[in-house]
Amino acid sequence: MKNIVTEMLGIQYPIVQGGMMWVGMPEMAAAVSNAGGLGIITALSQGSPDGLRQAIAHTRTLTDKPFAVNITILPAAVPPPYAEYVDVVINSGLKVVETAGNNPKEFIAKFKAAGIKIVHKCTAVRHALSAERNGVDVISIDGFECAGHPGEDDVGGLVLIPAAARALKIPVIASGGIADGYGLAAALTLGAYGVNMGTRFIATKEAPVHQNVKDLIVSSSERDTTLIFRTLHNTGRVLKNAISEQVVAIEKKGGAKFEDVQPLVAGVRGRAALTSGNVQDGLMWGSMASGLITDVPSCKDLIDRMMRECREALTRSSSLI
C-alpha cells in the first residue's frame, strides 16, 4: 500500500507504532519495522541521551528497515536534556522523528537541516495548524478514545480525523482507538493516510511487558478504561485497576492537587508494574481499543492481518457503489 505517508517515512504499510513510555524499546521498534510498519523508540525510556544512542545502535542490529525516535516534550521543574536527545537523533542518521507534548518549534529547524521528517502528535485541530505553520511534515491526530493524554476537548476520532484532514495541507495519521484493519480502512476513508497504534502493539508477543499486562488488555472491554487527572486539567486515559480507582476517588472529593495522587501515579511505580505483572499496583495506560483486542499475535501476524482486513473492508465498501 503506497501513499504520501508510506513514501515519506520509507515504510511498506501505513502503520506506525506509538511512542510509549517503557514500551518503545529496541525489540518492540524492530519487530514493527520488520513487519512493514514504522517502529518507534521512546527517547525518555532510555534514561539518558547516551542511553538513547545505545538503543538506536542496538535497534540497527535487529532491523535494516526504517525506524524512528519519539521525543515527548513535557513541562517539568527539572526538564530532561531535550536538546541533547535531539542531537543524538540527528547524529544517528535517522530520517524520522515523532514529537509530542509541547510544540517542538525550537527543534524543527535543526531536524529539517538534517533532512529528518517530523511527525507531530496532537489532540486538537488548532494545535495541528500551529505545528503545520512551524514546519512539521505529518500530523498524528489523537482522538478522545486514545490512551495517554487525549487533551481537554473530548472530540472522538470520527469527527477529529476528518476535521484535521480538511484543515491541514500536510498529511494526517489517525491515532486513538484503532486496533485492526477495519479501523485502518475507516481512517483512510476519513482522509488520513495511515494510523498510529499504541495499546494494540502492547498486546503483541514482542512487547517488552509482562504477560499479565497483555492479558489485561485482552480481557478488557471498551468500557474498561477510565479518565484520571480530569480535575487537574491534564486528562489521561488508563485501564481500570485498583490504582486508577483510587486516583478517581481522590479527585471526586474535590480540591485535589497533583501531590495528593503523585505516590500512586509515579512513573517508577508504573514501570515496576509493567515488569512484574502486578497490574493492580501501577497505572496501566490503555485506550478504548482494548475492546477490540482479543489475542496476542506477533507484530508481523498483526500487521499482515490488518492489511488483509483493510483491503477486505475497502473492497466491500466499494462494491456498494
LOFI-625611 format. One line per 5 residues: number of its first residue (from 1); their letters; for each residue x, y, z of C-alpha. Coordinates in steps of 0.2 Angstrom, whole numbers, plus 5000, padded with zeros to 4 digits. Layout:
// LOFI-625611
NUM> a> X/Y/Z; ...
This chain:
// LOFI-625611
1> mkniv> 5000/5000/5000; 5008/5016/4994; 5003/5034/4998; 5012/5050/5003; 5015/5044/5021
6> temlg> 5022/5027/5016; 5034/5036/5004; 5039/5050/5016; 5043/5038/5030; 5050/5024/5019
11> iqypi> 5039/5011/5025; 5029/4997/5017; 5012/4999/5026; 5004/5015/5034; 5005/5008/5051
16> vqggm> 5015/5017/5065; 5019/5011/5082; 5015/5023/5096; 5030/5030/5106; 5025/5023/5123
21> mwvgm> 5034/5026/5139; 5043/5010/5144; 5037/5000/5129; 5045/5009/5115; 5061/4999/5116
26> pemaa> 5073/4992/5103; 5065/4975/5102; 5047/4982/5100; 5053/4995/5087; 5062/4982/5077
31> avsna> 5048/4970/5077; 5036/4983/5070; 5048/4989/5057; 5052/4972/5051; 5034/4969/5049
36> gglgi> 5032/4983/5037; 5027/4997/5049; 5036/5011/5057; 5044/5006/5074; 5047/5019/5087
41> itals> 5060/5020/5101; 5054/5031/5115; 5069/5043/5120; 5064/5046/5138; 5063/5027/5141
46> qgspd> 5081/5026/5138; 5086/5036/5154; 5098/5047/5146; 5105/5054/5129; 5118/5041/5129
51> glrqa> 5106/5028/5133; 5096/5033/5118; 5112/5032/5107; 5115/5014/5113; 5096/5010/5110
56> iahtr> 5097/5016/5092; 5113/5006/5089; 5105/4991/5096; 5090/4993/5085; 5100/4993/5070
61> tltdk> 5107/4976/5074; 5089/4970/5074; 5082/4978/5059; 5088/4986/5042; 5071/4994/5040
66> pfavn> 5067/5012/5044; 5063/5016/5062; 5060/5032/5072; 5063/5040/5089; 5049/5048/5099
71> itilp> 5053/5064/5109; 5039/5069/5121; 5042/5087/5127; 5033/5090/5144; 5034/5104/5157
76> aavpp> 5044/5099/5172; 5053/5108/5186; 5069/5100/5180; 5066/5096/5162; 5076/5082/5153
81> pyaey> 5090/5087/5142; 5079/5088/5126; 5092/5097/5116; 5104/5083/5119; 5091/5070/5114
86> vdvvi> 5088/5080/5098; 5107/5080/5094; 5108/5061/5097; 5094/5058/5084; 5102/5070/5071
91> nsglk> 5119/5062/5073; 5112/5045/5072; 5107/5047/5054; 5089/5043/5057; 5077/5050/5045
96> vveta> 5061/5051/5055; 5057/5058/5072; 5040/5059/5081; 5037/5073/5093; 5023/5075/5106
101> gnnpk> 5018/5085/5121; 5023/5104/5119; 5026/5112/5102; 5043/5106/5096; 5046/5123/5087
106> efiak> 5063/5126/5094; 5070/5110/5087; 5061/5110/5070; 5075/5120/5061; 5088/5108/5067
111> fkaag> 5078/5092/5061; 5074/5100/5044; 5093/5104/5041; 5097/5086/5044; 5084/5080/5032
116> ikivh> 5073/5072/5046; 5054/5071/5043; 5044/5076/5058; 5028/5068/5064; 5020/5078/5077
121> kctav> 5006/5071/5088; 4992/5082/5094; 4974/5081/5101; 4966/5097/5093; 4965/5104/5075
126> rhals> 4971/5121/5082; 4987/5113/5088; 4989/5104/5072; 4988/5120/5062; 5001/5128/5073
131> aerng> 5013/5114/5071; 5010/5114/5052; 5014/5133/5052; 5030/5129/5062; 5036/5116/5048
136> vdvis> 5032/5098/5054; 5029/5086/5040; 5015/5075/5046; 5002/5077/5060; 4997/5062/5070
141> idgfe> 4979/5067/5077; 4974/5059/5093; 4956/5056/5096; 4947/5055/5113; 4947/5036/5113
146> caghp> 4966/5036/5115; 4977/5030/5129; 4988/5043/5137; 4983/5061/5136; 4968/5065/5125
151> geddv> 4968/5084/5128; 4953/5093/5136; 4941/5095/5121; 4934/5077/5121; 4932/5075/5102
156> gglvl> 4932/5057/5096; 4941/5051/5080; 4926/5050/5069; 4925/5069/5070; 4943/5074/5074
161> ipaaa> 4951/5064/5059; 4941/5072/5045; 4942/5089/5053; 4960/5088/5054; 4962/5081/5036
166> ralki> 4951/5095/5029; 4960/5109/5039; 4978/5104/5035; 4988/5104/5020; 5001/5091/5026
171> pvias> 4996/5073/5028; 4987/5066/5043; 4989/5050/5053; 4974/5044/5063; 4978/5039/5081
176> ggiad> 4967/5033/5096; 4955/5018/5097; 4962/5009/5082; 4967/4991/5083; 4963/4982/5067
181> gygla> 4962/4984/5048; 4944/4990/5049; 4950/5005/5059; 4964/5007/5046; 4951/5007/5032
186> aaltl> 4940/5019/5041; 4954/5031/5044; 4959/5031/5026; 4941/5034/5021; 4940/5049/5033
191> gaygv> 4955/5057/5025; 4970/5050/5035; 4985/5042/5026; 4989/5030/5040; 4986/5025/5058
196> nmgtr> 4996/5026/5074; 4993/5012/5087; 4999/5010/5105; 4988/4999/5115; 4986/4986/5101
201> fiatk> 5005/4985/5100; 5007/4982/5119; 4996/4966/5116; 5009/4958/5105; 5022/4944/5108
206> eapvh> 5037/4956/5106; 5030/4970/5118; 5043/4971/5132; 5030/4970/5146; 5024/4956/5157
211> qnvkd> 5011/4944/5150; 4999/4949/5164; 4998/4966/5156; 4994/4959/5139; 4981/4948/5146
216> livss> 4973/4963/5155; 4971/4972/5138; 4964/4956/5130; 4951/4954/5144; 4946/4972/5145
221> serdt> 4931/4979/5135; 4929/4996/5128; 4921/5001/5144; 4936/4996/5155; 4946/5012/5154
226> tlifr> 4944/5027/5165; 4949/5046/5165; 4961/5052/5178; 4968/5070/5181; 4952/5076/5175
231> tlhnt> 4951/5089/5189; 4969/5094/5186; 4966/5098/5168; 4978/5085/5162; 4966/5072/5157
236> grvlk> 4973/5054/5155; 4965/5038/5149; 4971/5022/5158; 4964/5004/5160; 4953/5002/5176
241> naise> 4963/4995/5190; 4965/4997/5209; 4977/5012/5207; 4966/5022/5194; 4951/5019/5205
246> qvvai> 4960/5027/5220; 4965/5042/5209; 4947/5045/5203; 4941/5043/5221; 4953/5056/5227
251> ekkgg> 4948/5068/5213; 4930/5066/5216; 4932/5073/5234; 4936/5090/5226; 4951/5101/5228
256> akfed> 4964/5088/5224; 4981/5093/5219; 4994/5083/5210; 5004/5080/5226; 4989/5071/5233
261> vqplv> 4990/5057/5219; 5008/5058/5215; 5013/5042/5225; 5000/5032/5216; 5004/5038/5198
266> agvrg> 5023/5039/5199; 5032/5033/5183; 5043/5021/5193; 5028/5013/5200; 5020/5010/5183
271> raalt> 5036/5004/5176; 5038/4991/5190; 5020/4985/5187; 5023/4983/5169; 5039/4972/5173
276> sgnvq> 5032/4962/5187; 5015/4959/5180; 5006/4966/5196; 4993/4975/5185; 4984/4982/5201
281> dglmw> 4999/4992/5208; 5003/5005/5194; 4994/5015/5181; 4991/5004/5165; 4989/5016/5151
286> gsmas> 4977/5009/5138; 4964/5015/5126; 4946/5010/5122; 4954/5000/5108; 4956/4986/5122
291> glitd> 4938/4982/5117; 4943/4977/5100; 4959/4967/5106; 4956/4948/5108; 4973/4940/5106
296> vpsck> 4992/4942/5107; 5000/4940/5090; 5017/4943/5084; 5019/4961/5076; 5021/4953/5059
301> dlidr> 5005/4942/5061; 4996/4958/5067; 5001/4969/5053; 4998/4956/5040; 4981/4953/5046
306> mmrec> 4977/4971/5047; 4981/4974/5029; 4970/4959/5024; 4956/4966/5034; 4959/4984/5027
311> realt> 4958/4978/5009; 4943/4967/5013; 4934/4982/5021; 4938/4994/5007; 4933/4982/4993
316> rsssl> 4917/4978/5002; 4913/4997/5003; 4917/5000/4985; 4906/4986/4980; 4891/4996/4987
321> i> 4893/5009/4974
